[in-house]
Amino acid sequence: MVVLSPSPSAPARAESRDPVLDLVRAACLVVVVVLHAMMAGIEVVDGRIRIGNAFAGQEWFAVVTWFVQVMPVFFVVGGFAGLSQWRGMRARGATAGEYARTRLHRLARPAAVAFAAIAVGLLTAAALGTPPDVLAEVGFRLAQPMWFIAVYLGVSALVPVLARAHEAAPRRTLLALVAAALGVDALALGTGSPAVGFLNLAFVWMALQQLGFWYADGWFRSRSRGELLGGGVGALALLLVVTVLGPYPADMLANLNPPTSCLVLLGFVQVCGLALVEPRLAARMRHPDLRRLVDGIGGRSLTLYLWHMPALVLFAVVLLAVDARWPEPLGWPWWSSRGWWLAGVVVLLVPIARRLGRLERRPVPGGPVPAPVVAFGVVLATAGAVAVLVVGFTPLTAVLGSALLAASVRITTREVRPTPTRR
């Protein structure tokens, strides 16, 4: 088995983190990588490459999505980690701007490098004569997971503000975010305009992050097993009603684009389940081999997320170069080949993560930077991710996105000193 070794700072990091939630975060990342690799429907027909979603139109897959839609609990875990980090920094005298800059640098630096590499790859493929329609489809598929960069950066930067609201009025804050998400759903359904639903890129994920704040404060852990079971089962029953009988799609991946309030319900179910099994998971995490594996993944989580699709494309290019056989998606030969397909993607992804994972662990430079400058840096980085999300990856959007991400790091690195007063 290939194991990612933890970074030198892993022991110190482990003391300030929750090992169970580290395990959940690593497991979520593994699910995302495996899911995207399995969904890749690539075949060669009459000498032409066809790329699509292998599971598109498959009714059975809607049931599967209830188990593989892990983004809600991922944002819950992110909320736990963000609140814990902010409270620790605040206790040491740090400002909200310094916290936001820390989150910005950890996300933007690796993303800028990944976007630049994708630009080089697309330019190289075009120079080698790859058909434009194939490049466009590859660029679209590569860009799809990048919504996470923009959204996670935005909600992470708002942790100090949302933490203040949570500490002042936890119930009112959470209910306000859930109500806003429901309002957006109602407006989108009432107007028949799915574009309105993209407002929930803010409200749905902030509500789930807020659930992470409740988890950090011990609310879920202090509930009895009966309360957790009752709450989880009740939320699951409501989710079944609004998807089977109500207006929401039963496919939980369809509820991701745009996000709907169903994801908040699913996240509540997941976090109730997590609280129920936490003691067992804590016992598992005392095993040193599992701890090392989780630390290895956690120390490079963003790098693994950013590079798993490029690694998938690179492996497909290798197979095309050696004229490998491409079975029709969902046939028996296709299913039987998924083992080595996943193995090939992992073999390419692991050394990339080992090499580039250091970018997300690099210390953030010290020195005061005004909060408006940090806010502008967050806007620049978000715009860089949105540019590729809206248009897809092309050489131009990849370069633009990389430049904006790099600029966001640059302007928030330079210390701004006050102008001397003349006498």
C-alpha angles and dihedrals in degrees: 000000000000111000126191107224115229119252119258089257093055097102092054091045092051091058092060098040135072107249093207093054090045087056092049092049092050092047091051090052092050090051091051093050094047093045095051091046091050093047092057105111104190123164139156115229120181090343094307125112118236121194126188147124107295092206098047111130094010108133093200091060091069088068091049091054090066087067101037099043096101101154094097094058089040090061090045089055089045089054091052092050094043095051092046092050093046093049090050092049092044091053088055091052100261121150130232088252092056090050092049090048090053091053091044095053094046091054104033101047097059092039093053091054093046093050091049091051091050090052090054091047094051092047091050092048091050091049090052091056103259109169113258093234091056091048090049092051092047090049091050093050093046091051098050097083092047093085085083093064094055096042098042091048092051098047092042092053089053094054095103091052095044091044090057090051091046093051091048099043115357098175095043092049095050093044091049092054093046091047090051091051091050090048091054090049091051092049093048092048094042095050095037088231113130089188089072088061091068088077083078089070080087107033101040095049094041089052091052091046087052090056085058088057089054089050090051090052090054099247095132093040091054093056119099121246089253092054093048092047092047094047094045095046092045092051090046091051091050090048090053091050096050093046102038098035102014137065100275125095116253090223107093091203089056087054087060096064099078100005116244135193088260087081090059090053091047090048091053090051090049095048092048088053091047092053090050095054098034096103091054092047091049089055090050092051091061088074106100096216093055090044091054092048092049092047090049092054095040094052090057101029097126092045090052090049094048096046105037093088095045088049089052091051092046092052090050089052090052091051092048090050092056091044094243120184116261112204120207111271117264095012120122094259088052094051092046090053095053093089096062091036090060091042091053093051091049093048089057096039099052098062090044090054092046092051101041101029090089089073092071092046097050111120117254111244115251128232131093119288118182116251093239089057091051090047090052089049090054090050091050093049092046090050089052092056093042091052092064094036094057099040102023125237113312125154089260098048092043092053091044092048092048091048093051092047092048091047091052089057093043098053093046093049100059113087114236112215123198116257111256114252114241118227 
